Amino acid sequence: MARTHGQEFASGVRTDLRHLAPDLLRWHMPRIAPDGLLRPGLTISLARYHPAGQLGSNAVHLVARTPPAWADAGQRISLTLWDGTGSRTAPGPHPHPRPDRRFRFDLHRHLWDVRRAGELWVRSGADRSPADGRTAADQDPWEARGCAVDRWAAEAELLLRADGRAGGPVAVRLGSRQRLVLELAADPDAGTAPGLRITTASGRGGAELPVLPDAATWVLPDLALLRAGLIEADRLHPLVASALVRGRPPDIPLGIPEAGAGQRFVECRGVQHRIGLVNGTLVPLDHDPTEIHREELLAALTGTPLPCLQAIDEAHRRPECLVDVRARLDHGDTAGALAAVEELLGPEALLRNGALRDALETAAQRRVTHGLFRAGLAGNGAGPASRSGPRARRRRMNAR
């Protein structure tokens, strides 16, 4: 960066990177239904820079990127620079290298920059009551849909100023087929901040206009959940909680410690027996080795083994925690998934054929696919992981 754009430019990027909180950025990244995974194939501008001597050229963007859906194993976010020419500066090809106009974190630095995280209090509208003294009949109809209408005027003004415009219309995207075209309007005699008025409402209208970012279009989900009483502040990211709940310290620990592994009970031939971890593997505790060996031979000859052995076999092939393990793998928490398996079966266990082993092998293959994408060895088309992602897995399970 210093060789291409100068030392001052490189110093500015370095300073921003030192204050970038990866967990805060991940917290606010756009996600998709129904699993809440990161929106794939997305490029988001985090900051814009104008290198010295290049004021007439396009800005250089610090961007965050998510891989396409077929290579999204691990839910990783990559950082790179985009110089405005459409060139691909990151390792591997990307289907959408240009920053998305809907997600402009350069206008919402409080979503990733720890120096400005406190701005969330005002920028999210948390400083105002939900109704702001109005009755339900007086509220804008868009507010009922979760739109942050009370912030649109201020956010549109910031958007136009960032794009070097003194005024003009702004497009608000409310869905794939619905847009509002708004225009700043102020009463010169009132001396108040400009408001917004709807000038056009059309399915395709405003396609070439500046687009109000999603973070300014909708009420912050964290704030909506807090106001509805559906979540407590300690379930939020510490910086988000300290910004939305005044007086709350920002050093709240995330997560809940998991309980340690213990013995489990199995109804075995009318008696409560125990199974537990011994020497790193899950074994029955109330049967002697000779009996266990005899029952394993019986099972190999297609007989029905003891319920204790059946419970252990079920834990290897399709345990109760399988849904949680799959969710952790889908969201990139490989360490957490393996820890859950080791807590259940022990660190020395050899997995048997079944759904659990299939899930772990699929996750490993998808990580290889992601590595190929990052190295530029896999193209933009549907890769091998497209047949083994969470949606494909749900289709197979429904077929069964």
C-alpha positions as CSV (number, residue, x, y, z in Angstrom):
1,M,0.0,0.0,0.0
2,A,2.8,2.4,0.8
3,R,4.5,1.8,-2.5
4,T,1.3,2.2,-4.5
5,H,-0.5,5.0,-2.6
6,G,2.0,6.5,-0.3
7,Q,3.0,6.2,3.4
8,E,0.2,8.4,4.7
9,F,-2.4,6.3,3.0
10,A,-0.8,3.1,4.5
11,S,-0.7,4.7,7.9
12,G,-4.4,5.5,7.8
13,V,-5.4,2.0,6.8
14,R,-3.1,0.6,9.5
15,T,-4.8,2.8,12.1
16,D,-8.3,1.6,11.0
17,L,-7.2,-2.0,11.1
18,R,-5.9,-1.6,14.7
19,H,-9.3,-0.4,15.8
20,L,-11.4,-3.0,13.8
21,A,-13.1,-5.4,16.1
22,P,-13.6,-8.6,14.1
23,D,-16.3,-10.0,16.5
24,L,-18.2,-6.7,16.3
25,L,-18.1,-6.7,12.5
26,R,-19.3,-10.3,12.4
27,W,-22.1,-9.4,14.8
28,H,-23.5,-6.8,12.4
29,M,-22.8,-8.6,9.1
30,P,-25.9,-9.2,6.9
31,R,-27.3,-12.7,7.3
32,I,-29.8,-14.9,5.5
33,A,-32.7,-17.0,6.6
34,P,-33.4,-19.6,7.8
35,D,-30.1,-20.5,9.5
36,G,-28.7,-17.0,10.1
37,L,-25.6,-17.7,8.1
38,L,-23.6,-14.8,6.7
39,R,-24.9,-13.5,3.4
40,P,-22.7,-15.1,0.8
41,G,-20.9,-13.5,-2.1
42,L,-21.0,-10.0,-0.5
43,T,-18.5,-7.2,-0.6
44,I,-19.0,-4.4,2.0
45,S,-17.1,-1.2,2.1
46,L,-15.7,-0.5,5.6
47,A,-13.8,2.7,4.9
48,R,-13.0,4.9,1.9
49,Y,-9.7,6.6,1.3
50,H,-8.5,9.2,-1.2
51,P,-4.7,8.7,-1.7
52,A,-2.6,11.8,-2.0
53,G,-2.3,13.1,-5.5
54,Q,-5.3,11.1,-6.7
55,L,-8.2,13.3,-5.7
56,G,-9.7,13.1,-9.1
57,S,-9.7,9.3,-9.2
58,N,-12.1,6.9,-7.5
59,A,-11.7,6.2,-3.8
60,V,-9.9,3.2,-2.5
61,H,-12.1,1.1,-0.3
62,L,-11.2,-1.2,2.6
63,V,-13.7,-4.0,2.1
64,A,-14.9,-7.1,3.9
65,R,-16.0,-10.0,1.8
66,T,-17.8,-13.2,2.3
67,P,-17.2,-16.2,-0.1
68,P,-20.0,-17.5,-2.4
69,A,-22.4,-20.1,-0.9
70,W,-20.6,-23.1,-2.4
71,A,-17.3,-22.1,-0.6
72,D,-18.6,-20.6,2.6
73,A,-17.3,-23.3,5.0
74,G,-16.2,-21.8,8.2
75,Q,-18.2,-18.6,7.6
76,R,-15.0,-16.7,7.2
77,I,-14.8,-13.0,6.4
78,S,-11.8,-11.7,4.4
79,L,-10.4,-8.1,4.3
80,T,-8.8,-6.5,1.2
81,L,-8.6,-3.3,-0.7
82,W,-10.7,-2.4,-3.7
83,D,-9.4,0.4,-5.9
84,G,-12.6,1.2,-7.8
85,T,-11.6,-0.3,-11.1
86,G,-13.2,-3.7,-10.5
87,S,-9.9,-5.5,-10.2
88,R,-9.8,-8.5,-7.9
89,T,-7.1,-7.8,-5.4
90,A,-8.1,-10.6,-2.9
91,P,-6.8,-14.1,-3.2
92,G,-9.1,-16.1,-5.4
93,P,-12.0,-14.9,-7.6
94,H,-15.0,-13.3,-6.1
95,P,-18.4,-13.2,-7.8
96,H,-19.2,-9.6,-6.7
97,P,-15.9,-7.7,-6.1
98,R,-17.6,-4.3,-6.2
99,P,-18.9,-3.0,-2.9
100,D,-22.6,-3.4,-2.5
101,R,-24.6,-0.2,-2.3
102,R,-27.1,-1.6,0.2
103,F,-24.5,-2.4,2.8
104,R,-22.2,0.6,3.4
105,F,-20.4,0.2,6.7
106,D,-18.2,3.2,5.7
107,L,-21.2,5.3,6.6
108,H,-21.8,3.2,9.7
109,R,-18.3,2.8,11.2
110,H,-19.8,2.2,14.6
111,L,-20.7,-1.3,13.4
112,W,-17.0,-2.3,13.3
113,D,-14.8,0.5,14.7
114,V,-14.4,0.3,18.5
115,R,-13.6,4.0,18.6
116,R,-17.1,4.8,17.4
117,A,-19.1,1.9,18.9
118,G,-20.9,4.3,21.2
119,E,-22.5,6.1,18.2
120,L,-24.9,3.2,18.0
121,W,-27.1,4.8,20.7
122,V,-28.0,7.7,18.3
123,R,-27.6,6.1,14.9
124,S,-30.0,3.2,15.9
125,G,-32.6,5.5,17.3
126,A,-32.2,4.1,20.8
127,D,-32.1,7.7,22.2
128,R,-35.8,8.1,21.2
129,S,-38.8,6.2,22.6
130,P,-40.5,3.8,20.1
131,A,-43.6,6.0,19.6
132,D,-41.9,9.3,20.5
133,G,-45.1,10.5,22.1
134,R,-47.4,9.5,19.2
135,T,-50.3,7.2,19.2
136,A,-50.5,4.1,16.9
137,A,-52.8,6.0,14.6
138,D,-50.3,8.8,14.2
139,Q,-47.3,6.5,13.3
140,D,-46.1,6.1,9.8
141,P,-47.4,2.9,8.2
142,W,-43.8,1.9,7.4
143,E,-42.9,1.8,11.1
144,A,-45.2,-1.1,11.6
145,R,-43.0,-3.1,9.1
146,G,-39.9,-2.4,11.2
147,C,-38.6,0.6,9.2
148,A,-36.5,3.2,11.1
149,V,-38.5,6.1,9.5
150,D,-37.5,8.5,12.2
151,R,-33.9,8.1,11.2
152,W,-34.3,8.3,7.4
153,A,-33.9,12.0,7.1
154,A,-30.7,12.2,9.1
155,E,-29.3,9.1,7.4
156,A,-30.2,10.3,3.9
157,E,-28.4,13.6,4.6
158,L,-25.3,11.7,5.6
159,L,-25.5,9.6,2.5
160,L,-25.8,12.5,0.2
161,R,-23.0,14.4,1.9
162,A,-20.7,11.4,1.6
163,D,-21.4,11.1,-2.1
164,G,-20.7,14.8,-2.6
165,R,-24.3,15.9,-3.2
166,A,-26.0,18.9,-1.7
167,G,-29.4,17.3,-2.0
168,G,-31.7,15.2,-4.2
169,P,-33.7,12.0,-4.1
170,V,-32.7,8.9,-2.2
171,A,-33.9,5.3,-2.9
172,V,-35.0,3.1,0.0
173,R,-35.1,-0.6,-0.8
174,L,-37.8,-2.4,1.2
175,G,-37.7,-5.6,-0.7
176,S,-36.6,-7.2,-4.0
177,R,-39.6,-5.6,-5.8
178,Q,-40.4,-2.5,-3.7
179,R,-38.6,0.8,-3.4
180,L,-39.5,4.2,-2.1
181,V,-38.0,7.3,-3.7
182,L,-37.6,9.9,-1.0
183,E,-36.5,13.5,-1.2
184,L,-35.2,15.8,1.5
185,A,-37.6,18.6,2.1
186,A,-37.1,21.4,4.6
187,D,-39.2,24.4,5.6
188,P,-36.9,27.4,5.4
189,D,-39.0,29.4,7.8
190,A,-39.2,26.6,10.4
191,G,-35.5,26.4,10.9
192,T,-35.7,22.7,11.7
193,A,-33.8,19.7,10.3
194,P,-34.9,18.6,6.9
195,G,-37.6,15.9,6.7
196,L,-38.4,13.4,4.0
197,R,-41.3,13.2,1.7
198,I,-42.2,10.3,-0.6
199,T,-42.1,11.5,-4.2
200,T,-42.4,8.1,-5.9
201,A,-43.3,4.6,-4.9
202,S,-42.4,2.1,-7.6
203,G,-41.2,-1.5,-8.0
204,R,-38.2,-0.5,-10.2
205,G,-38.1,3.2,-9.5
206,G,-34.9,4.8,-8.2
207,A,-32.5,2.2,-9.5
208,E,-29.9,4.8,-10.3
209,L,-30.3,6.9,-7.2
210,P,-28.2,6.7,-4.0
211,V,-29.4,3.8,-1.9
212,L,-30.1,4.3,1.8
213,P,-28.0,1.5,3.5
214,D,-29.9,-1.3,5.2
215,A,-28.4,-0.4,8.5
216,A,-30.3,2.9,8.2
217,T,-33.5,1.5,6.6
218,W,-34.5,-0.9,9.3
219,V,-34.7,-0.8,13.1
220,L,-31.7,-2.5,14.6
221,P,-32.8,-6.1,15.4
222,D,-31.0,-5.9,18.8
223,L,-32.9,-2.8,19.7
224,A,-36.2,-4.3,18.6
225,L,-35.6,-7.4,20.7
226,L,-34.7,-5.3,23.7
227,R,-37.8,-3.2,23.5
228,A,-40.0,-6.2,23.0
229,G,-38.5,-7.9,26.1
230,L,-37.5,-10.9,24.0
231,I,-33.8,-10.7,24.9
232,E,-31.6,-9.5,27.8
233,A,-28.7,-7.1,27.4
234,D,-26.2,-9.8,28.5
235,R,-27.1,-11.8,25.4
236,L,-25.8,-9.0,23.1
237,H,-22.2,-8.2,22.1
238,P,-20.6,-6.2,25.0
239,L,-20.0,-3.1,22.9
240,V,-23.6,-3.3,21.5
241,A,-25.0,-3.7,25.0
242,S,-23.0,-0.8,26.5
243,A,-24.2,1.4,23.6
244,L,-27.9,0.5,23.8
245,V,-28.2,0.2,27.6
246,R,-26.9,3.4,29.2
247,G,-24.6,2.8,32.2
248,R,-23.8,-0.8,31.3
249,P,-20.0,-1.6,31.3
250,P,-18.6,-2.9,28.0
251,D,-16.7,-5.8,29.5
252,I,-19.6,-8.3,29.7
253,P,-18.4,-11.9,28.9
254,L,-20.0,-13.5,25.9
255,G,-21.4,-17.1,26.1
256,I,-22.4,-19.4,28.9
257,P,-20.0,-22.0,30.3
258,E,-21.0,-25.4,29.3
259,A,-21.4,-28.1,31.9
260,G,-18.8,-30.8,32.0
261,A,-19.3,-34.3,30.8
262,G,-20.7,-36.9,33.3
263,Q,-22.2,-40.3,33.5
264,R,-25.4,-41.1,31.8
265,F,-28.0,-43.6,32.7
266,V,-29.6,-46.3,30.5
267,E,-32.5,-48.6,31.2
268,C,-30.9,-52.0,30.6
269,R,-33.0,-55.1,31.1
270,G,-35.1,-53.5,33.8
271,V,-32.1,-52.0,35.7
272,Q,-30.5,-48.5,35.6
273,H,-27.0,-48.9,34.2
274,R,-24.4,-46.3,33.6
275,I,-22.3,-45.4,30.6
276,G,-19.4,-42.9,30.8
277,L,-15.9,-42.0,29.6
278,V,-13.1,-44.3,30.5
279,N,-9.6,-43.7,29.0
280,G,-11.0,-41.3,26.5
281,T,-13.9,-43.5,25.1
282,L,-17.5,-44.0,25.9
283,V,-18.1,-47.4,27.5
284,P,-20.7,-49.3,29.7
285,L,-19.7,-49.1,33.3
286,D,-21.9,-51.9,34.8
287,H,-20.9,-54.8,32.5
288,D,-17.7,-56.8,32.7
289,P,-15.3,-57.1,29.7
290,T,-16.3,-60.7,29.0
291,E,-20.0,-59.8,28.8
292,I,-19.3,-56.8,26.6
293,H,-17.1,-59.0,24.2
294,R,-19.8,-61.6,24.0
295,E,-22.5,-58.9,23.2
296,E,-20.3,-57.3,20.5
297,L,-19.9,-60.7,18.8
298,L,-23.7,-61.1,19.0
299,A,-24.2,-57.8,17.4
300,A,-21.7,-58.7,14.6
301,L,-23.8,-61.7,13.8
302,T,-26.9,-59.4,13.4
303,G,-28.1,-60.1,16.9
304,T,-29.6,-57.5,19.3
305,P,-26.9,-56.3,21.8
306,L,-27.4,-55.0,25.3
307,P,-29.3,-51.6,25.6
308,C,-26.1,-50.1,27.0
309,L,-24.3,-51.0,23.8
310,Q,-27.2,-49.8,21.7
311,A,-27.1,-46.4,23.5
312,I,-23.3,-46.1,22.8
313,D,-23.8,-47.1,19.2
314,E,-26.6,-44.5,18.8
315,A,-24.4,-41.9,20.4
316,H,-21.7,-42.6,17.7
317,R,-24.0,-42.6,14.8
318,R,-26.9,-40.1,15.6
319,P,-26.5,-38.5,19.0
320,E,-29.0,-36.1,20.5
321,C,-26.5,-33.3,20.1
322,L,-26.3,-33.8,16.3
323,V,-28.5,-30.8,15.5
324,D,-26.2,-28.6,17.7
325,V,-23.0,-30.1,16.1
326,R,-24.4,-29.4,12.6
327,A,-25.3,-25.8,13.5
328,R,-21.8,-25.2,14.9
329,L,-20.3,-26.6,11.8
330,D,-22.5,-24.5,9.6
331,H,-21.6,-21.3,11.5
332,G,-17.9,-22.0,11.4
333,D,-17.4,-23.1,15.0
334,T,-15.5,-26.3,14.2
335,A,-13.7,-26.2,17.6
336,G,-17.0,-26.1,19.4
337,A,-18.4,-28.9,17.3
338,L,-15.4,-31.2,18.0
339,A,-15.5,-30.3,21.7
340,A,-19.2,-31.3,21.9
341,V,-18.3,-34.6,20.2
342,E,-15.4,-35.2,22.5
343,E,-17.5,-34.4,25.5
344,L,-20.0,-37.0,24.4
345,L,-17.8,-39.8,23.0
346,G,-14.4,-39.0,24.4
347,P,-11.2,-37.7,22.7
348,E,-10.0,-41.2,21.8
349,A,-13.3,-42.4,20.2
350,L,-13.3,-43.8,16.6
351,L,-16.5,-42.6,14.9
352,R,-18.7,-45.3,13.4
353,N,-20.6,-44.9,10.1
354,G,-23.6,-42.7,10.5
355,A,-25.0,-39.2,10.4
356,L,-22.5,-37.7,12.9
357,R,-19.5,-39.0,10.9
358,D,-21.1,-37.8,7.6
359,A,-21.6,-34.3,9.1
360,L,-17.9,-34.1,10.1
361,E,-16.6,-35.4,6.8
362,T,-18.8,-33.0,4.9
363,A,-17.5,-30.1,7.0
364,A,-13.9,-31.2,6.3
365,Q,-14.6,-31.4,2.6
366,R,-16.2,-28.0,2.5
367,R,-13.2,-26.5,4.3
368,V,-11.0,-27.9,1.5
369,T,-13.3,-26.3,-1.1
370,H,-13.1,-23.0,0.7
371,G,-9.3,-23.3,0.7
372,L,-9.3,-23.9,-3.1
373,F,-11.5,-20.8,-3.5
374,R,-9.2,-18.6,-1.5
375,A,-6.2,-19.9,-3.4
376,G,-7.9,-19.1,-6.7
377,L,-8.1,-22.8,-7.7
378,A,-11.9,-23.0,-7.9
379,G,-14.1,-20.8,-10.1
380,N,-17.3,-18.9,-9.6
381,G,-19.6,-21.7,-10.6
382,A,-21.3,-24.2,-8.3
383,G,-18.5,-26.2,-6.7
384,P,-18.7,-29.6,-5.0
385,A,-19.8,-28.1,-1.7
386,S,-23.1,-26.9,-3.4
387,R,-24.3,-30.5,-3.0
388,S,-23.4,-30.7,0.7
389,G,-24.4,-27.4,2.2
390,P,-27.1,-26.9,4.8
391,R,-29.9,-26.4,2.3
392,A,-28.9,-29.6,0.4
393,R,-28.7,-31.5,3.7
394,R,-32.2,-30.3,4.7
395,R,-33.6,-31.5,1.3
396,R,-32.0,-35.0,1.8
397,M,-33.4,-35.2,5.4
398,N,-36.9,-34.2,4.2
399,A,-36.7,-36.9,1.5
400,R,-36.0,-39.4,4.1
